[in-house]
């Protein structure tokens, strides 16, 4: 019984739920992180996305079961290994999909439409889009972008254009890094025909993916830098004028959010190191949990962001 529950839990891929924290972007940068009513709604949206993403992972595994059996690592997943039956997998996927849609409807119409669109996107990806060169990367990136917009719809707060461009650039960077690592892993394995595992990989060269990675790493840095320079986050601020000379409060009015560029640059460089040296970009959540300096850097970025937005000011 315990083994069956463990295999079902593996089927849900809870480690990948870390991606769903992107839903908190709107509330953090909107200056309402400590607004309990809005935060509660966003947390509910986070759980909805965990349910719907697990449903899509299962559907993807069902469609890819034969290809995964030929993959050097994915063959150990519950479905290709035979630890979970196809009928049970379909049942769990349908239950999670229906549950997520019903719960999404309680958050709002826009959020419900986004969750439904996400389901359709992932179904289309599993059935068709993953076999189309370039479109497969765009589909993966769109999934990341929809998580950020889910936070906007759940909170009612709007994200800036520059934050949107940062999200798009970072999403493409992660999606391309995923393909780059997959290509490297399969090229170095015993798999004789890469296209038998993933058709589009045979149409990507390492050089092409390297160029793509460089483009979107650069655009992520530039768009985020412009976002921090132009952003005027709202939230409560710590009043310092009572404890400091008159000139110091003016000093603290500078654009301190730009200090968060430092961990962002380090994070991009570290992630690229993981892609090219450790070949771990296939799974962003694996990089996060296995690379301690990278994880510490993410935590540092979050702390700096919250401190600047809510206590010091932009």
C-alpha positions as CSV (number, residue, x, y, z in Angstrom):
1,X,0.0,0.0,0.0
2,X,2.7,2.4,1.0
3,X,4.7,1.6,-2.1
4,X,1.6,2.3,-4.3
5,X,1.1,5.6,-2.7
6,X,4.7,6.5,-3.2
7,X,4.5,5.6,-6.9
8,X,1.4,7.7,-7.2
9,X,3.2,10.6,-5.5
10,X,6.1,10.2,-8.0
11,X,3.6,10.3,-10.8
12,X,2.4,13.7,-9.6
13,X,6.0,15.0,-9.7
14,X,5.7,17.3,-6.6
15,X,9.3,18.5,-7.0
16,X,8.2,20.4,-10.1
17,X,5.6,22.3,-8.1
18,X,8.5,24.7,-7.3
19,X,7.8,26.3,-10.7
20,X,4.4,27.3,-9.5
21,X,5.9,29.8,-7.1
22,X,6.0,32.1,-10.1
23,X,2.4,32.9,-9.3
24,X,3.6,35.1,-6.4
25,X,5.4,37.5,-8.7
26,X,2.5,39.9,-9.1
27,X,1.7,40.2,-5.4
28,X,5.4,40.5,-4.4
29,X,6.2,43.3,-6.9
30,X,2.8,44.8,-6.5
31,X,3.6,45.6,-2.9
32,X,0.7,43.6,-1.4
33,X,2.6,40.6,-0.1
34,X,1.3,41.2,3.5
35,X,-2.3,41.8,2.4
36,X,-3.9,38.7,3.9
37,X,-7.0,38.7,1.7
38,X,-5.0,38.9,-1.6
39,X,-2.3,36.5,-0.3
40,X,-5.0,33.9,0.5
41,X,-6.3,34.1,-3.0
42,X,-2.9,33.7,-4.5
43,X,-2.1,30.7,-2.3
44,X,-5.4,29.1,-3.5
45,X,-4.2,29.8,-7.0
46,X,-0.9,28.2,-6.2
47,X,-2.6,25.0,-5.1
48,X,-4.8,25.0,-8.2
49,X,-1.7,25.2,-10.4
50,X,-0.1,22.4,-8.5
51,X,-3.1,20.2,-9.2
52,X,-3.4,21.2,-12.9
53,X,0.3,20.9,-13.6
54,X,0.4,17.4,-12.0
55,X,-2.6,16.4,-14.3
56,X,-0.7,17.6,-17.3
57,X,2.5,15.8,-16.3
58,X,0.5,12.5,-16.0
59,X,-1.1,13.1,-19.4
60,X,2.3,13.8,-20.9
61,X,3.7,10.6,-19.4
62,X,0.8,8.6,-20.9
63,X,1.5,10.0,-24.4
64,X,5.2,9.5,-24.0
65,X,5.2,6.1,-22.3
66,X,6.9,4.2,-25.2
67,X,9.5,6.9,-25.9
68,X,10.3,7.2,-22.1
69,X,11.1,3.5,-22.0
70,X,13.9,4.2,-24.5
71,X,15.1,7.2,-22.5
72,X,18.2,6.6,-20.2
73,X,16.6,8.3,-17.2
74,X,12.8,8.7,-17.9
75,X,12.5,4.9,-18.2
76,X,12.5,4.8,-14.3
77,X,9.3,6.9,-14.1
78,X,6.2,5.1,-12.6
79,X,4.4,4.7,-16.0
80,X,7.2,3.4,-18.3
81,X,8.5,1.2,-15.5
82,X,5.0,-0.2,-14.9
83,X,4.7,0.8,-11.3
84,X,1.4,2.6,-12.0
85,X,-1.2,1.3,-14.5
86,X,-2.5,3.4,-17.4
87,X,-6.1,3.2,-16.2
88,X,-5.1,4.5,-12.7
89,X,-3.0,7.3,-14.3
90,X,-5.9,8.4,-16.5
91,X,-8.2,8.4,-13.5
92,X,-5.9,10.5,-11.4
93,X,-5.3,13.0,-14.2
94,X,-9.0,13.5,-14.9
95,X,-9.8,14.0,-11.2
96,X,-7.0,16.5,-10.8
97,X,-8.0,18.4,-14.0
98,X,-11.7,18.6,-13.0
99,X,-10.8,19.6,-9.4
100,X,-8.4,22.3,-10.6
101,X,-11.1,23.8,-12.9
102,X,-13.8,23.8,-10.2
103,X,-11.4,25.4,-7.7
104,X,-10.2,27.9,-10.3
105,X,-13.8,29.0,-10.9
106,X,-14.1,30.1,-7.3
107,X,-11.1,32.5,-7.8
108,X,-12.4,34.3,-10.8
109,X,-13.5,34.0,-14.4
110,X,-10.2,35.2,-15.8
111,X,-8.3,32.7,-13.6
112,X,-10.6,29.9,-14.7
113,X,-10.1,30.7,-18.4
114,X,-6.3,30.8,-17.9
115,X,-6.3,27.3,-16.2
116,X,-8.5,25.9,-18.9
117,X,-6.1,27.5,-21.5
118,X,-3.1,26.0,-19.7
119,X,-4.8,22.5,-19.8
120,X,-5.4,22.9,-23.5
121,X,-1.9,24.1,-24.1
122,X,-0.3,21.2,-22.3
123,X,-2.6,18.7,-24.0
124,X,-1.7,20.1,-27.4
125,X,2.0,20.0,-26.4
126,X,1.8,16.3,-25.4
127,X,-0.2,15.4,-28.5
128,X,1.3,17.6,-31.2
129,X,3.4,20.7,-30.4
130,X,6.4,18.8,-28.8
131,X,7.1,17.3,-32.3
132,X,7.4,20.7,-34.0
133,X,10.8,22.4,-33.9
134,X,10.9,25.8,-32.2
135,X,7.2,25.6,-31.4
136,X,8.0,23.0,-28.7
137,X,10.3,25.5,-27.0
138,X,7.8,28.3,-27.3
139,X,5.1,26.1,-25.8
140,X,7.3,25.2,-22.7
141,X,8.1,28.9,-22.2
142,X,4.4,29.9,-22.5
143,X,3.6,27.5,-19.6
144,X,6.0,29.5,-17.4
145,X,4.5,32.8,-18.5
146,X,1.0,31.6,-17.8
147,X,2.0,30.9,-14.2
148,X,3.0,34.6,-13.8
149,X,-0.2,35.8,-15.3
150,X,-2.1,33.4,-13.1
151,X,-0.8,35.4,-10.2
152,X,-2.0,38.6,-11.8
153,X,-5.5,37.2,-12.2
154,X,-5.6,35.7,-8.7
155,X,-4.4,38.9,-7.0
156,X,-6.0,41.5,-9.2
157,X,-2.6,43.3,-9.4
158,X,-1.0,44.2,-12.7
159,X,2.6,43.4,-13.6
160,X,4.6,46.0,-15.5
161,X,5.6,45.6,-19.1
162,X,9.3,45.2,-18.2
163,X,8.5,42.5,-15.7
164,X,6.5,40.8,-18.4
165,X,9.5,41.0,-20.8
166,X,11.7,39.6,-18.1
167,X,9.3,36.7,-17.6
168,X,9.2,36.0,-21.4
169,X,13.0,36.1,-21.7
170,X,13.6,34.0,-18.6
171,X,11.0,31.5,-19.7
172,X,12.6,31.1,-23.1
173,X,16.0,30.8,-21.4
174,X,14.8,28.0,-19.2
175,X,13.0,26.2,-22.0
176,X,16.1,26.3,-24.3
177,X,18.3,25.2,-21.4
178,X,16.0,22.2,-21.0
179,X,16.4,21.2,-24.6
180,X,20.2,21.9,-24.5
181,X,20.7,19.5,-21.6
182,X,18.4,16.9,-23.1
183,X,20.4,16.9,-26.3
184,X,23.7,16.6,-24.4
185,X,22.4,13.8,-22.2
186,X,21.0,11.7,-25.1
187,X,24.1,12.3,-27.2
188,X,26.3,10.9,-24.5
189,X,24.1,7.9,-23.7
190,X,23.6,4.6,-25.5
191,X,20.5,5.8,-27.3
192,X,21.4,5.3,-31.0
193,X,18.6,7.4,-32.5
194,X,17.9,10.7,-30.6
195,X,14.7,11.4,-32.6
196,X,13.2,8.1,-31.3
197,X,13.2,9.7,-27.8
198,X,12.3,13.3,-28.8
199,X,11.8,14.1,-32.5
200,X,12.7,17.8,-32.3
201,X,16.1,17.2,-30.8
202,X,17.4,15.8,-34.1
203,X,16.7,19.2,-35.6
204,X,18.6,21.2,-33.0
205,X,22.4,21.5,-33.0
206,X,24.3,22.3,-29.9
207,X,25.6,25.4,-31.6
208,X,22.1,26.7,-32.4
209,X,20.9,26.1,-28.8
210,X,24.0,27.8,-27.5
211,X,23.1,30.9,-29.5
212,X,19.5,30.8,-28.3
213,X,20.7,30.5,-24.7
214,X,23.0,33.5,-25.0
215,X,20.3,35.6,-26.6
216,X,17.7,35.0,-23.9
217,X,20.2,35.1,-21.0
218,X,21.2,38.6,-22.2
219,X,17.6,39.8,-22.8
220,X,16.7,38.5,-19.3
221,X,19.5,40.6,-17.8
222,X,18.6,43.7,-19.8
223,X,14.8,43.6,-19.2
224,X,15.2,42.9,-15.5
225,X,17.7,45.7,-15.1
226,X,15.3,48.1,-16.8
227,X,12.4,46.8,-14.7
228,X,14.3,47.5,-11.5
229,X,15.3,51.0,-12.7
230,X,11.8,51.9,-13.8
231,X,9.8,50.2,-11.1
232,X,8.0,52.1,-8.4
233,X,6.7,49.3,-6.1
234,X,4.0,50.3,-3.6
235,X,3.9,48.9,0.0
236,X,4.6,50.0,3.5
237,X,8.0,51.6,4.1
238,X,10.2,51.9,7.2
239,X,10.3,55.5,8.3
240,X,14.0,56.4,8.9
241,X,13.8,60.2,9.1
242,X,13.2,60.2,12.9
243,X,16.5,58.4,13.6
244,X,18.8,59.9,11.0
245,X,20.2,63.3,9.9
246,X,18.1,65.1,7.2
247,X,20.3,64.1,4.3
248,X,20.2,60.4,4.9
249,X,16.5,59.8,4.1
250,X,17.2,61.3,0.6
251,X,20.0,58.8,0.2
252,X,17.6,56.0,0.8
253,X,15.3,57.3,-1.9
254,X,17.6,56.0,-4.6
255,X,16.6,53.0,-6.8
256,X,17.7,50.3,-4.4
257,X,15.8,47.6,-6.2
258,X,18.6,47.6,-8.7
259,X,20.8,45.9,-6.1
260,X,18.8,42.7,-6.9
261,X,20.5,42.7,-10.3
262,X,23.6,41.2,-8.7
263,X,22.0,37.9,-7.6
264,X,20.1,37.7,-10.9
265,X,23.4,38.0,-12.9
266,X,25.0,35.4,-10.6
267,X,21.9,33.1,-11.0
268,X,22.1,33.3,-14.8
269,X,25.8,32.5,-14.9
270,X,25.4,29.7,-12.3
271,X,22.5,28.2,-14.2
272,X,24.4,28.3,-17.5
273,X,27.3,26.5,-15.7
274,X,24.9,23.8,-14.6
275,X,23.6,23.5,-18.2
276,X,27.1,23.2,-19.8
277,X,29.1,21.5,-17.1
278,X,26.6,19.4,-15.2
279,X,24.0,18.9,-17.9
280,X,21.2,19.5,-15.4
281,X,19.2,22.1,-17.3
282,X,16.7,19.5,-18.4
283,X,15.1,19.8,-14.9
284,X,15.2,23.4,-13.4
285,X,13.8,22.2,-10.1
286,X,16.7,19.6,-9.9
287,X,19.2,22.4,-10.4
288,X,17.5,24.4,-7.6
289,X,17.6,21.5,-5.1
290,X,21.0,20.1,-6.0
291,X,23.0,23.3,-6.4
292,X,23.3,24.8,-3.0
293,X,25.0,28.1,-4.0
294,X,22.2,28.5,-6.6
295,X,19.5,27.9,-4.0
296,X,21.2,30.3,-1.6
297,X,21.3,32.9,-4.3
298,X,17.6,32.5,-5.0
299,X,16.9,33.0,-1.3
300,X,19.2,36.0,-1.2
301,X,17.4,37.6,-4.2
302,X,14.0,37.1,-2.5
303,X,15.1,38.6,0.8
304,X,16.7,41.6,-0.9
305,X,13.6,42.1,-3.1
306,X,11.2,42.0,-0.1
307,X,13.4,44.3,2.0
308,X,13.8,46.9,-0.7
309,X,10.1,46.9,-1.8
310,X,8.5,46.8,1.7
311,X,11.0,48.4,4.0
312,X,13.4,50.7,2.2
313,X,11.7,51.8,-1.0
314,X,12.7,51.6,-4.7
